[in-house]
Amino acid sequence: MRRLGCLIPILVAAGLVFAAVWFGDAWRGDGPLKESATVSVPEGASLTGTANRLEQAGAIRSARAFLIGAKLFGGPGVVKAGDYRLPAHASASQILAILQGGKTIPLLVAIPEGMPSILVQERLMANKDLTGPVAVPEEGSVLPDSYGYEKGESRAAVLARMQAAMSQFMTEQWAKRAASTPVKTQAEALALASIVEKETGVASERTTVAGVYANRLRQGIKLQADPTIIYPITKGKPLGRRIRQSEMRAQNGYNTYAMLGLPKGPIANPGRASIIAVLHPAQTNALYFVADGKGGHIFADSYAEHQANVAKWYAIRRQRGEM
């Protein structure tokens, strides 16, 4: 009996050691996430509440086991609020380290190249992390990019950063402009760059498109850019139908089919590449371009050559059933 009494503490101690080793392996072993996932930790959340959220998200197998492991093996740091990206099969140990490290997913609002200001305003207003109202910004005043923000920040503050970025970029690039650019002011550069942005999404074409419009401006030929017809009708949103003949004749300060020169202002927020293209247009004799049916354009020096290219484009559209 004495021997048995002596063995009991030893057996208990051995069992505890075995349990600790087993639990430690489980704590550091692969977790149940089959693919990466995002988990949010709100301000003021406790470790218990966080563990429950992790279990509900399928990131850990047991909130109770996670809490035990955090007490046994976790560091002194506290769980920090924010949105976190957890990798696939992240162990409980890894997850706790991520949440204590505070390296949250950056909060970004993206403004793509060519987005009109009315859609910039709508995107800011739709962001529930931001606060306060914001008016439609001046067209062409926002530099397309992804902008970081903090939860609870004002929409006006985020917009101010977007506009400051455009102002800085324009100042820098204007100082580097080529002598061959036809624009005389930064405002003219933004107006022409917005047309280039809307006319082509092919990066390699931008300087050539800018060169075509530069030639037309120098020679006193109407720009005849379709997006300038649409802008006064929709403020840059998709038209959703074909342009009418009456709209091509409309006098409104934007329609470059009915007027010589540049529109009275930008028709979108142009990106960096389109601005640079306008300030450094390609040296070309081309005066015309039309879609090639593959996402790009065919350029022509003469009207006769252009008409032949247009006929080819119409043939492609008929084959597609678009005409």
N, C-alpha and C positions, 0 to 999 in steps of 0.2 A: 504494500500500500504506500509505503514511504517512497519507493522508487517511482510509482505511478504519480504520486503527488509532485515529485520533482520534475517528471516529464511533462506534466500539463503546461507549466509556464513556457517550457522550451517549445512544445508543439504550437502553443498560441503565438509565440514570437515568430516561429518559422512560418506559420500561416499568414501572419501579418506581413512578413517580408515578401512572401510569395504573392499576396494580394497587391502589395505596393508595386512590385515588379510588373505584375500583369496589368495593373491599372496604368502604370507609367507607359507601358508599351501601347496600350489602347489610347492614351492621351496624345502620344506622338505618332500613332499610326494613321493610315489613310482615312479620311472622313467620307461621309456618304454622298457628297456632291458629285454628280456625274459630269457636270460642266460648270464653268465659272458662273457666279451669280452676284447680284448686287444686294446688299443688306443695308438698311438705314437704321441709325441709332439716333433717336431724338434727344434734344437737350434735356438734361436732368434724368436720363434713363439710368436705372440701377443695373447692377450686374445680373440680378435675378431676372429683371424684365428683359434685358438683352439676351440672356440665355434662352428665355421662352421664345423670343423672336427668331433666334437662330434655329431652334428646334422646329418652329412652324415653317421656316424657310427651307428646311431639309438640309441645313448646313452641318448640324450635329445630330447624333442619335438620341441624346437625352440631355435635357436642360439640367436635371439633377446631377448627372455625372459630370457635366461641364462645370458646374459650380464647385463640386468636390475637387476636381482637377485644378481649377483656378486657385483654390485655397492651398492645395498641396504643392503645386508646381508653378503657379503663376508668379509673375514679377510684382513689384510694388506699384506699378503704374495703374491708373484708373482708365476705364473705358471712355473714349472721347466721342462726342456727338459728330455725326456726319454720315455721308454715304460711302460705303466701302465695297470694293470689288474683291470677292473671295475666289481664289483659283479652284479649279476642279480638284476634288479629293483632298482639299486642305484639311490638315489635322486640327484637332481641338487646340493644340498648342499653337499652331500657326495662326489660327483665327484669333485667339486671345492676343497674340503679339501684334497682329494687324490692327485690332481695335484699340489697343493701348498705344500703338505707335502714332495714331492720329493721321496717317497718310490717306486722306480721303480722296474720292474721285473728284477731279476738278469740275466745278459747275461752269458750264459754257453755254453761251447763246451764239449760234452760228448765223452769219449773214452771208449768203452766197453771192458770188459775182453777178451783177445785173439785177439784183433784187430792187424793185422800186420802193420808194420811201413809205408808201401806204402799207406795204407788206412788212416792212421793218417795224412800223408802229404796231401792226397786228401781232407780229411775233413777240414783241416785248410785252404787250398787254396780255397775251395768252400764257406767259410764263408766271406760274403761281408762286414761285419763290421770290419774285420781285414785288415791290410795293409802289403805290402812287401812280397817278396818271402820267401819260406822256403824249404830246401832240405829234402829228405827222411831221417828221423832220423835213427840212429843205431838201429837195431832190438833188442827189449828187453830193451831199454833205457827209455821207457815211462811208467809211472804208470797209468793204467786205472782208470779213475775217471771223475768227472765233474769239469771243471775248469772255474772260472769266468774271465771275461775280460771286458775291456772298449772299446767302439766304437773308431775306429781309432788306436787301439793298434797294434803293429807289431806282425805278426805271429811268428817270431823268439822269441819274448819275452814270448809268451804263451807256445811255445814248451819248452823253457828253464825251465819254472815252472814245466811242466810235467816231465822233465828229472831230475830236482832237487828233486822232490817228490819221484821218483823211487830210486835215490841214497840214500836219507835219509832213506827210508823204508828198503832198503836192508842192510844198515849199522846197523840199529836197530835190524832187525830180524836175521842177521848173528851172532850177538853176543849172541843170545838166542838159536841157533841151537842145536838140539839133537845130541848126540854122534852117534846115529844110522843112521844119514843121510850119504849116500854114496858120496855126492859131496864134493869136496876138495876146491873149490873156489866159490866166488859169481857168476862168469861167468858161471860156471857149474850149479849152482843152478838155474840161469835164463834159461839156455838151457833146463834143465829137467822140470822146472815149465811150460815152454811154451808148452812142449809136453803134460803134464798133463792137462793143460788148454784146449788144442785142443781135447784131447781124451774123456773128460767127462764134461758135463754141470750140473751134479748132485752133489750138494754140499756134500752130505753125502758120496760120493764115492771117493772124491779127495785123502784123505790120503791112502786109499786102493790101488788106482791106483799108487800113489807114492810108496807105499810099494812093489807092483809088480815090478816096474822098479828098485827099490833099490835092490831087490833080484836078478834080472837079471844082474845088474851091478856087484854085488859081486861075482856071480857065473860065470861070463864071458859068458853070454848068450846074443845074439843080442836083442836089444830092439824091433825091428820090429814094429815100430809105423808108421802107414799109413801117418799121416800128414807130416812126414819127407821126404816122397817120393814126396809129392805134392809141398812143399815149394820151392825147387830150380826151379820148372817148372813155378810157378805162383807168387812167392814171397809172398805167403800167401793168395792170392785171391782164390775163389772157382775154382776147376778144371773143373766142369761142365760135367764130363764124368767119366767112370770107369778107374782105374789105369791100365796101360798096363804092361805086363810081362817085357818088355824091360826096363821100368822105375823102376821096382822093383830091377833090376840088376845094375842100374846106379851107378857109382862111382863119387860122387860129394862132399863129406864131410858132407852131411846132411842125406843121405838115410841110415837109421838104419837097413834096410833089407840087405844091402850090406857091412856093416861094424860093428865092435864091438864098444861098448861104446857110448858116447854122440855125437850128431852132433857138428860141429865146432862152432856153435852159436845158439841163440834162433831162433825159427821159428814164433814167435809172441810176443806180449807184454803181459805177464801173469799178472793176477790180484793178489791181496793180498792173497786170500785163497789158490791159487795154489802154491804160493811161500812158504807159511807157511806149506802146506802139504809136500812139498819136504824137508823142513828143519826139519819136524817132521813126517816122514812116519809111517804108521801103521805097527805094528808088525804082519806080516802075512806070511804064507807059500806059498801063491798063486804066481804062475809064469805066469798065462795066464788070459785073460778075453775076452769076446765076448759080443756083444749086446744081450739084452734080449727081444727086440721087444717092450719094454714099455718105452724106453728112457734111461734106465740104462744098467748095465752089469752084467753078471754072471762070477764069478771068479772060478778058478780051480787051484789045487795044482799040478796035474799031466797032462801030455800030453794026456793020454787016456781020462781023465775026460773032458779035454778041447775039444777034438774031438767030444765027445758026445754032449757037449753044442753047438758046431759049427753046428752039424747036426740039432739040434733043431732050431737054428737061420735060417738055410737055409730053413727048412720046413715052418717057419713063412713067410719068404720072398716069397716062392713059392705061399703060400696062398694069399699073397697080389698082386701077379702078377709081382713081381720085378725080377723074375728069369725065 
